[in-house]
Amino acid sequence: MWKPFLKALAMKMAKASIVVITLIFIFLQYRHFYQINAITFTVWKKWGGKCYITPYPYLGFYTPQQNYIQMSNLGEIDIFIDQDSTLLIFNEEWGEGALNNVKCYFPNYKYKHFYLDSLSTKEETKTFLIERAKYRKTLPSIFISAKSMWVETQNTSQP
């Protein structure tokens, strides 16, 4: 008499557990979407110290296999979109006091990666800062601080 009832109860509890685990999994991984002109960026802060940025909506459960930026989830990055949709990526080795190793995997996108590290010369540092300041004034962009998930966007080109 109790056997069918207990079996049904066990099935309902198993289904509820799966739903709860799935919701926890989804909510514990911070994924946000930002529209910059015609490009939707996904910013996905994952467990394990990594943050992934894709120039398209990414909804997969696993790490993207191509067309993404991987950086420390404590780091900062600026991404500018040139007139021909080239991604101009700027990052410094030390962002927010943490080592910010940025890796770009873009076989299907045009991009340029500007990187400033402790071995950069004074001239390289000056060029980096001037170029980034110039692009901030003229191109659509997204700035991401992964540590706090602070994001600033600029949607249109300035003259």
N, C-alpha and C positions, 0 to 999 in steps of 0.2 A: 504494500500500500504506500509506504513512504518512498520506495525506490524511484518511481517516476518523478515524484516531486523533488527529491534531492538531486536527481540527474538534471532536471530542468533548471533548478536553482544554481547548480554548478556551472551550467552552460551560460546562464545570464551573468554570473559573476565573472566568468572568463571573458566574455564579450565586454563587460564594463571595464575590466582591468586593461584590456587591449586599448580601449578608447582613452582611458586615463593616461596610460603610458604614452600613447601617440600624442595626446595634447601636451603633456609635459615635454616630450621631445621637441615638438614644434615651438612651444613658447620659450624653452630654454636656449634656443639658438636664435639669435637676433638677426632677422633678415628684414631689410627695408628697401623700398623702391623709390627712385627719384627720377623725374622726367626733366631732362635738359635738352631743349629744342626737340629734335626727333629721336633722341636716344634715351632709353630707360635704363638706368643703372641699378643693379642689384648690389647691395652692401650686406654681406652675410658674415657676421661675427660668430665664429664657431668655437666649440670647446677645443682645447689643445693649443691655444695661443695663436691661432691663425684667423685672419679676416680675408674674405674673398670678395672681389669686386668684378662684376661682369658688365659689359656695355649692352646688356639685353636682360629681359626678365628671366631670372633663373629660379625654377621651382623644384629642382631635383633634390633628393635626399642625400646624394653623394656629392663629393667635391667635384666641381666642373673639371673636365678633362682637357679643354682647350678654350682659348679666348677669355682669359681671366687674368686678374692681378692677384697675387698672394702677398700679404704683408702681415706683420705682427699685429695682434689685436690691441697693441698699445701705441701703434704708430700713427703717423699723419701722412697725408698725400694730397696733392693738387692734381686734378685732371682737367685739361682744357681741350676744347673741341675746335679744331681749325676749320676753315671754310670748306675744305675737301673731306671733312669728317675724320681727319687724322687725329688720333688721341695724343696729346702732349702731356706726358706724365712727369711730375716733379716730386721728388722726395729727398729728404735728408736722412743720413744714416742714424742720427739720434733725434727722435721725435718724442716729445713728452718725457724725456729722461730715459727712454728705453731704446735698445737697439732695434732699428726698423729695417730689416732686410726685405726688400721688395723684389719680387720675381714677376716678370711679365711673360705670359704665354698667349701670343696673338698670331696664329698662323693665318687667320682670315680678316685681320684688321690692320690698317696702317697705324703705326705709332712711333713715337720718339720718346725715349726714356732719359730724363735728365736727373742725374744722381750726384749728390754732394756727400762726401764722406770725410773722415779725419785725414785722409791723404791728399785731399784736394788742395791745390795751390791757392794762393791769394787771388790770382787772376781768374782761376776757374770759379771760385766762390763769388767773385764780383759779377762775372758773366751770368752765373746761375741766378743770382738775386735780381739782376737787371732784367733778364729774359722773363722770369716769373712775374715780376712787377708789371712788365709790359703786357703780358698775356692777361693778367688779372684785370687790366683796364680795358682790354679790347675783345676778349673771346668769352663765349659761354663756358661755364666751368662748374666743377663740383670740388669742394674741399671736404675731406673726411678726416676726422680725428676718431680713430677706432676705439681708443681707450674709453672715451665718454660717449661715443656715438653722436658726436656733434658734427653736423653736416651743414655746410653753407652752399647755396647754389646761385648761379647767375645764368639766366636763361637766354639772353639775347646778346648779340655782338654790339659793342659800343664803337662809335666812330673814332 
